[in-house]
Amino acid sequence: MSNKKKIHHEEHVDETWLIPYADMLTLLLALFIVMFAMGQTNKEKLHQISDQFNIIFSGGSGFFEKDGQSLVPHLNHGGSLSPQLVEADKMNEIKSMLDKEIEQEGHSDKISLVLNDEGLEISIQDTVLFEPGDATILDKASPMLNFVAKVLSTIDNKVRITGHTDNIPIKNRQFRSNWDLSAIRAINAMEFLIDTGGIEPNRFLIQGNGEYSPKFDNSTESGRAKNRRIEVSIIRKYPLDE
């Protein structure tokens, strides 16, 4: 009787389940990060986060798409960054430059910056630019306006300049009303940016809102002082909500 060696086949545990499991964990992690970002960041940061995940998961499609349409305008067909995101990054860069300059010039309490869906709004209280009840640009305003012009020269976006006043009526030889004062102030700010800063005239839009778009309470001196302002708005060419 011949002895036959018994052959034992080593049994391998099937680990193919690890791949879909890892994918599921990655997707859950991404979901939680995005949910956190939606509650903690602004729209532009959410755009940036979505772009990174789209690159990671599927080269710019899939994770943030529905029915073949992107939920966020993030990447072009070639995988390059969208014009919206490029412009958003530029707006953030400009805001950072202006924030630093405003602080260095000691104007943090009189100049504010707001970055929103329309663009970047630079709100300048009238005392930085003008004498009370006057529309002539002060010499002391030149460094700040020159820096604004320098920033504007790095882009080609439209720029809207809007004049605002408080609700105290004005009527003299120069100005018939607050409408006049707000409009002439906006025009003079524009002409400074054109003549001294070299910005192309066809980029500008002018508005004079008088007392009719207050942001603060006109019943207090502090509120009236904040309402007397010039707003220089850099308008997005590629709105974020498209």
MILUM-543553 format. One record per residue (C-alpha): residue number from 0; x, y, z; residue in one letter. Coordinates in pm, 1 decimal, padded with zeros to 6 digits. Layout:
{r NUM; {X; Y; Z}; 'a'} ...
//
This chain:
{r 0; {00000.0; 00000.0; 00000.0}; 'm'} {r 1; {00163.3; 00318.1; -00121.6}; 's'} {r 2; {00184.2; 00620.0; 00098.5}; 'n'} {r 3; {00036.0; 00922.7; -00063.5}; 'k'} {r 4; {00128.3; 01262.0; 00062.3}; 'k'} {r 5; {-00163.4; 01467.6; 00149.1}; 'k'} {r 6; {-00152.7; 01806.1; -00025.1}; 'i'} {r 7; {-00294.9; 02091.0; 00176.1}; 'h'} {r 8; {-00402.3; 02393.0; -00021.1}; 'h'} {r 9; {-00352.1; 02719.6; 00168.0}; 'e'} {r 10; {-00674.4; 02905.0; 00192.1}; 'e'} {r 11; {-00663.3; 03280.9; 00118.3}; 'h'} {r 12; {-00911.9; 03518.6; 00268.7}; 'v'} {r 13; {-01103.8; 03708.3; 00002.4}; 'd'} {r 14; {-01007.4; 04074.7; 00054.3}; 'e'} {r 15; {-01173.4; 04224.9; -00252.1}; 't'} {r 16; {-01431.1; 04383.8; -00020.9}; 'w'} {r 17; {-01161.5; 04622.0; 00106.6}; 'l'} {r 18; {-01160.4; 04825.3; -00215.3}; 'i'} {r 19; {-01527.4; 04932.7; -00213.8}; 'p'} {r 20; {-01508.4; 04971.1; 00164.9}; 'y'} {r 21; {-01214.2; 05210.6; 00133.5}; 'a'} {r 22; {-01394.2; 05400.9; -00141.4}; 'd'} {r 23; {-01699.6; 05434.3; 00079.6}; 'm'} {r 24; {-01493.2; 05567.0; 00371.1}; 'l'} {r 25; {-01324.0; 05818.4; 00144.0}; 't'} {r 26; {-01656.9; 05942.2; 00012.2}; 'l'} {r 27; {-01796.8; 05972.4; 00364.6}; 'l'} {r 28; {-01491.1; 06168.2; 00474.9}; 'l'} {r 29; {-01531.6; 06400.0; 00176.4}; 'a'} {r 30; {-01900.2; 06445.2; 00256.3}; 'l'} {r 31; {-01831.6; 06542.4; 00617.5}; 'f'} {r 32; {-01557.4; 06785.1; 00513.8}; 'i'} {r 33; {-01784.9; 06952.9; 00260.1}; 'v'} {r 34; {-02070.9; 06973.6; 00511.0}; 'm'} {r 35; {-01836.8; 07134.5; 00761.2}; 'f'} {r 36; {-01707.2; 07373.9; 00496.1}; 'a'} {r 37; {-02059.7; 07482.6; 00404.4}; 'm'} {r 38; {-02118.5; 07587.5; 00761.8}; 'g'} {r 39; {-01779.5; 07743.0; 00829.7}; 'q'} {r 40; {-01655.8; 07904.0; 00509.7}; 't'} {r 41; {-01775.5; 08145.4; 00246.7}; 'n'} {r 42; {-01886.9; 08048.5; -00102.4}; 'k'} {r 43; {-01543.8; 08097.5; -00257.3}; 'e'} {r 44; {-01377.2; 07859.2; -00010.9}; 'k'} {r 45; {-01648.1; 07603.3; -00082.4}; 'l'} {r 46; {-01569.3; 07638.6; -00452.6}; 'h'} {r 47; {-01202.1; 07573.4; -00384.9}; 'q'} {r 48; {-01278.0; 07267.9; -00171.2}; 'i'} {r 49; {-01510.1; 07126.2; -00435.3}; 's'} {r 50; {-01243.7; 07174.4; -00701.4}; 'd'} {r 51; {-00990.6; 06977.7; -00503.2}; 'q'} {r 52; {-01226.9; 06686.6; -00446.3}; 'f'} {r 53; {-01328.3; 06677.2; -00811.0}; 'n'} {r 54; {-00961.5; 06654.8; -00908.3}; 'i'} {r 55; {-00899.5; 06377.7; -00655.0}; 'i'} {r 56; {-01200.3; 06163.9; -00739.9}; 'f'} {r 57; {-01250.3; 06193.9; -01111.9}; 's'} {r 58; {-01034.8; 06454.8; -01275.3}; 'g'} {r 59; {-01300.7; 06724.2; -01256.0}; 'g'} {r 60; {-01631.8; 06539.4; -01281.2}; 's'} {r 61; {-01856.4; 06301.7; -01095.5}; 'g'} {r 62; {-01852.3; 06382.8; -00725.3}; 'f'} {r 63; {-02005.9; 06728.7; -00759.1}; 'f'} {r 64; {-02211.9; 06659.6; -01069.5}; 'e'} {r 65; {-02573.9; 06569.0; -01121.9}; 'k'} {r 66; {-02724.4; 06451.2; -01450.9}; 'd'} {r 67; {-02399.2; 06538.7; -01623.2}; 'g'} {r 68; {-02409.9; 06901.9; -01505.1}; 'q'} {r 69; {-02166.1; 07051.1; -01260.0}; 's'} {r 70; {-02317.9; 07164.1; -00931.7}; 'l'} {r 71; {-02035.8; 07418.8; -00896.2}; 'v'} {r 72; {-01860.4; 07589.7; -01191.9}; 'p'} {r 73; {-01520.9; 07448.2; -01108.3}; 'h'} {r 74; {-01319.5; 07297.1; -01394.5}; 'l'} {r 75; {-01315.1; 07325.8; -01769.9}; 'n'} {r 76; {-01332.7; 07019.0; -01992.0}; 'h'} {r 77; {-00953.9; 07005.7; -02007.5}; 'g'} {r 78; {-00925.8; 06996.1; -01629.8}; 'g'} {r 79; {-00802.6; 07354.9; -01594.0}; 's'} {r 80; {-00943.6; 07590.2; -01334.1}; 'l'} {r 81; {-01260.9; 07769.5; -01434.1}; 's'} {r 82; {-01264.5; 08146.9; -01497.7}; 'p'} {r 83; {-01485.9; 08183.8; -01188.8}; 'q'} {r 84; {-01226.2; 08024.9; -00962.7}; 'l'} {r 85; {-00933.9; 08210.1; -01120.3}; 'v'} {r 86; {-01117.8; 08539.6; -01074.5}; 'e'} {r 87; {-01217.6; 08448.1; -00718.6}; 'a'} {r 88; {-00853.2; 08384.0; -00632.3}; 'd'} {r 89; {-00758.9; 08720.3; -00784.3}; 'k'} {r 90; {-01029.9; 08897.9; -00583.3}; 'm'} {r 91; {-00896.8; 08740.7; -00264.1}; 'n'} {r 92; {-00544.9; 08847.7; -00355.6}; 'e'} {r 93; {-00657.4; 09207.0; -00418.9}; 'i'} {r 94; {-00848.7; 09216.3; -00091.2}; 'k'} {r 95; {-00541.5; 09097.9; 00099.2}; 's'} {r 96; {-00325.1; 09365.9; -00064.3}; 'm'} {r 97; {-00577.2; 09637.8; 00015.9}; 'l'} {r 98; {-00627.1; 09516.4; 00373.5}; 'd'} {r 99; {-00253.4; 09544.9; 00432.9}; 'k'} {r 100; {-00227.9; 09890.7; 00273.4}; 'e'} {r 101; {-00531.6; 10023.3; 00462.6}; 'i'} {r 102; {-00383.4; 09907.4; 00792.1}; 'e'} {r 103; {-00043.7; 10059.4; 00714.4}; 'q'} {r 104; {-00204.1; 10394.3; 00623.5}; 'e'} {r 105; {-00405.8; 10393.6; 00946.7}; 'g'} {r 106; {-00745.2; 10389.6; 00773.1}; 'h'} {r 107; {-00883.9; 10066.5; 00916.7}; 's'} {r 108; {-01159.4; 10255.4; 01097.7}; 'd'} {r 109; {-01263.3; 10451.2; 00786.7}; 'k'} {r 110; {-01218.7; 10208.5; 00496.5}; 'i'} {r 111; {-01387.3; 09868.8; 00483.2}; 's'} {r 112; {-01373.4; 09586.5; 00230.7}; 'l'} {r 113; {-01653.6; 09343.4; 00152.6}; 'v'} {r 114; {-01610.8; 09048.7; -00083.5}; 'l'} {r 115; {-01945.9; 08919.9; -00206.3}; 'n'} {r 116; {-02112.2; 08751.9; -00504.2}; 'd'} {r 117; {-02100.9; 09070.7; -00709.7}; 'e'} {r 118; {-01735.4; 09147.6; -00646.4}; 'g'} {r 119; {-01512.5; 09345.4; -00410.7}; 'l'} {r 120; {-01657.3; 09660.5; -00253.0}; 'e'} {r 121; {-01419.9; 09923.6; -00112.5}; 'i'} {r 122; {-01615.8; 10161.1; 00112.9}; 's'} {r 123; {-01429.8; 10484.6; 00194.6}; 'i'} {r 124; {-01569.5; 10737.2; 00443.4}; 'q'} {r 125; {-01581.9; 11089.5; 00304.2}; 'd'} {r 126; {-01330.4; 11234.8; 00552.3}; 't'} {r 127; {-01053.7; 11029.5; 00388.6}; 'v'} {r 128; {-01118.9; 11198.6; 00052.5}; 'l'} {r 129; {-01301.9; 11529.2; 00101.8}; 'f'} {r 130; {-01359.9; 11828.2; 00322.7}; 'e'} {r 131; {-01713.0; 11842.6; 00471.9}; 'p'} {r 132; {-01967.5; 11945.4; 00211.8}; 'g'} {r 133; {-01703.4; 11957.3; -00063.7}; 'd'} {r 134; {-01617.0; 11728.4; -00357.2}; 'a'} {r 135; {-01253.4; 11815.8; -00425.7}; 't'} {r 136; {-01013.1; 11525.6; -00367.2}; 'i'} {r 137; {-00778.1; 11605.4; -00078.5}; 'l'} {r 138; {-00402.1; 11584.3; -00128.4}; 'd'} {r 139; {-00376.6; 11347.7; 00167.5}; 'k'} {r 140; {-00602.1; 11102.4; -00019.8}; 'a'} {r 141; {-00355.5; 11061.4; -00307.8}; 's'} {r 142; {-00148.4; 10773.2; -00161.1}; 'p'} {r 143; {-00457.8; 10563.3; -00090.8}; 'm'} {r 144; {-00622.8; 10631.7; -00426.4}; 'l'} {r 145; {-00294.7; 10570.6; -00607.5}; 'n'} {r 146; {-00273.0; 10229.8; -00442.4}; 'f'} {r 147; {-00631.7; 10153.7; -00545.2}; 'v'} {r 148; {-00538.0; 10253.0; -00902.2}; 'a'} {r 149; {-00232.4; 10025.7; -00885.6}; 'k'} {r 150; {-00453.1; 09735.0; -00785.1}; 'v'} {r 151; {-00709.3; 09813.9; -01056.7}; 'l'} {r 152; {-00433.2; 09814.3; -01317.8}; 's'} {r 153; {-00372.1; 09442.9; -01254.2}; 't'} {r 154; {-00722.2; 09349.3; -01379.3}; 'i'} {r 155; {-00964.3; 09462.9; -01649.1}; 'd'} {r 156; {-01294.1; 09432.5; -01460.4}; 'n'} {r 157; {-01558.5; 09703.3; -01466.7}; 'k'} {r 158; {-01547.6; 09941.7; -01170.6}; 'v'} {r 159; {-01855.1; 10110.6; -01026.9}; 'r'} {r 160; {-01804.8; 10421.1; -00812.7}; 'i'} {r 161; {-02102.8; 10521.8; -00601.5}; 't'} {r 162; {-02138.7; 10838.0; -00394.1}; 'g'} {r 163; {-02347.2; 10847.9; -00075.0}; 'h'} {r 164; {-02439.6; 11119.8; 00172.2}; 't'} {r 165; {-02620.8; 11142.3; 00502.6}; 'd'} {r 166; {-02975.3; 11276.9; 00527.7}; 'n'} {r 167; {-02888.8; 11635.7; 00618.4}; 'i'} {r 168; {-02992.5; 11852.9; 00320.0}; 'p'} {r 169; {-02731.2; 12057.5; 00137.8}; 'i'} {r 170; {-02799.3; 12349.6; -00093.7}; 'k'} {r 171; {-02535.8; 12605.4; -00191.2}; 'n'} {r 172; {-02370.6; 12752.9; -00497.3}; 'r'} {r 173; {-02192.8; 12425.7; -00573.9}; 'q'} {r 174; {-02457.8; 12165.5; -00500.5}; 'f'} {r 175; {-02833.0; 12187.8; -00533.5}; 'r'} {r 176; {-02890.9; 11871.3; -00330.9}; 's'} {r 177; {-02732.4; 11561.1; -00181.8}; 'n'} {r 178; {-02785.1; 11399.0; -00521.8}; 'w'} {r 179; {-02545.3; 11653.1; -00673.2}; 'd'} {r 180; {-02287.4; 11617.1; -00396.4}; 'l'} {r 181; {-02282.7; 11236.3; -00412.1}; 's'} {r 182; {-02261.8; 11228.1; -00792.0}; 'a'} {r 183; {-01983.6; 11489.7; -00819.7}; 'i'} {r 184; {-01781.1; 11316.1; -00550.5}; 'r'} {r 185; {-01809.1; 10986.4; -00740.8}; 'a'} {r 186; {-01709.4; 11158.8; -01066.6}; 'i'} {r 187; {-01407.5; 11327.9; -00904.6}; 'n'} {r 188; {-01289.9; 10998.4; -00756.5}; 'a'} {r 189; {-01322.9; 10840.7; -01100.0}; 'm'} {r 190; {-01131.3; 11123.3; -01269.7}; 'e'} {r 191; {-00849.1; 11087.9; -01017.6}; 'f'} {r 192; {-00817.8; 10715.7; -01097.2}; 'l'} {r 193; {-00819.5; 10797.0; -01469.9}; 'i'} {r 194; {-00591.9; 11102.8; -01473.2}; 'd'} {r 195; {-00347.4; 11006.7; -01199.7}; 't'} {r 196; {-00382.7; 10629.6; -01191.7}; 'g'} {r 197; {-00402.8; 10570.8; -01565.9}; 'g'} {r 198; {-00712.3; 10349.9; -01551.8}; 'i'} {r 199; {-00910.0; 10325.8; -01878.5}; 'e'} {r 200; {-01224.7; 10546.7; -01872.4}; 'p'} {r 201; {-01443.1; 10281.9; -02039.4}; 'n'} {r 202; {-01415.2; 10060.3; -01732.3}; 'r'} {r 203; {-01610.8; 10293.1; -01504.8}; 'f'} {r 204; {-01975.4; 10316.5; -01404.0}; 'l'} {r 205; {-02090.7; 10613.8; -01194.2}; 'i'} {r 206; {-02378.6; 10637.6; -00945.0}; 'q'} {r 207; {-02490.7; 10915.6; -00712.7}; 'g'} {r 208; {-02728.5; 10778.0; -00450.3}; 'n'} {r 209; {-02750.1; 11081.4; -00227.0}; 'g'} {r 210; {-02902.3; 10995.1; 00110.1}; 'e'} {r 211; {-03119.0; 10712.1; -00019.1}; 'y'} {r 212; {-02901.1; 10406.0; 00038.6}; 's'} {r 213; {-02793.9; 10436.0; 00401.8}; 'p'} {r 214; {-02620.0; 10145.2; 00569.5}; 'k'} {r 215; {-02627.1; 10300.0; 00915.5}; 'f'} {r 216; {-02865.6; 10493.3; 01136.2}; 'd'} {r 217; {-02889.4; 10855.4; 01020.2}; 'n'} {r 218; {-03033.2; 10961.3; 01356.0}; 's'} {r 219; {-02684.9; 10952.7; 01514.5}; 't'} {r 220; {-02370.3; 11144.5; 01422.1}; 'e'} {r 221; {-02173.0; 10819.8; 01411.2}; 's'} {r 222; {-02423.2; 10668.4; 01169.9}; 'g'} {r 223; {-02429.6; 10977.5; 00948.2}; 'r'} {r 224; {-02049.5; 10981.9; 00934.3}; 'a'} {r 225; {-02044.1; 10621.7; 00810.4}; 'k'} {r 226; {-02315.8; 10689.8; 00554.4}; 'n'} {r 227; {-02112.3; 10970.3; 00395.6}; 'r'} {r 228; {-01897.5; 10748.2; 00179.0}; 'r'} {r 229; {-01763.6; 10656.3; -00162.7}; 'i'} {r 230; {-01790.4; 10293.7; -00271.0}; 'e'} {r 231; {-01550.3; 10160.7; -00531.0}; 'v'} {r 232; {-01684.7; 09823.7; -00646.5}; 's'} {r 233; {-01477.7; 09586.9; -00859.7}; 'i'} {r 234; {-01741.7; 09387.4; -01046.4}; 'i'} {r 235; {-01689.3; 09020.5; -01124.2}; 'r'} {r 236; {-01689.1; 08920.3; -01489.6}; 'k'} {r 237; {-01775.4; 08563.4; -01385.4}; 'y'} {r 238; {-02041.2; 08569.8; -01110.1}; 'p'} {r 239; {-02007.3; 08286.6; -00861.2}; 'l'} {r 240; {-02376.0; 08197.3; -00875.9}; 'd'} {r 241; {-02368.8; 08105.2; -01246.7}; 'e'} 
//
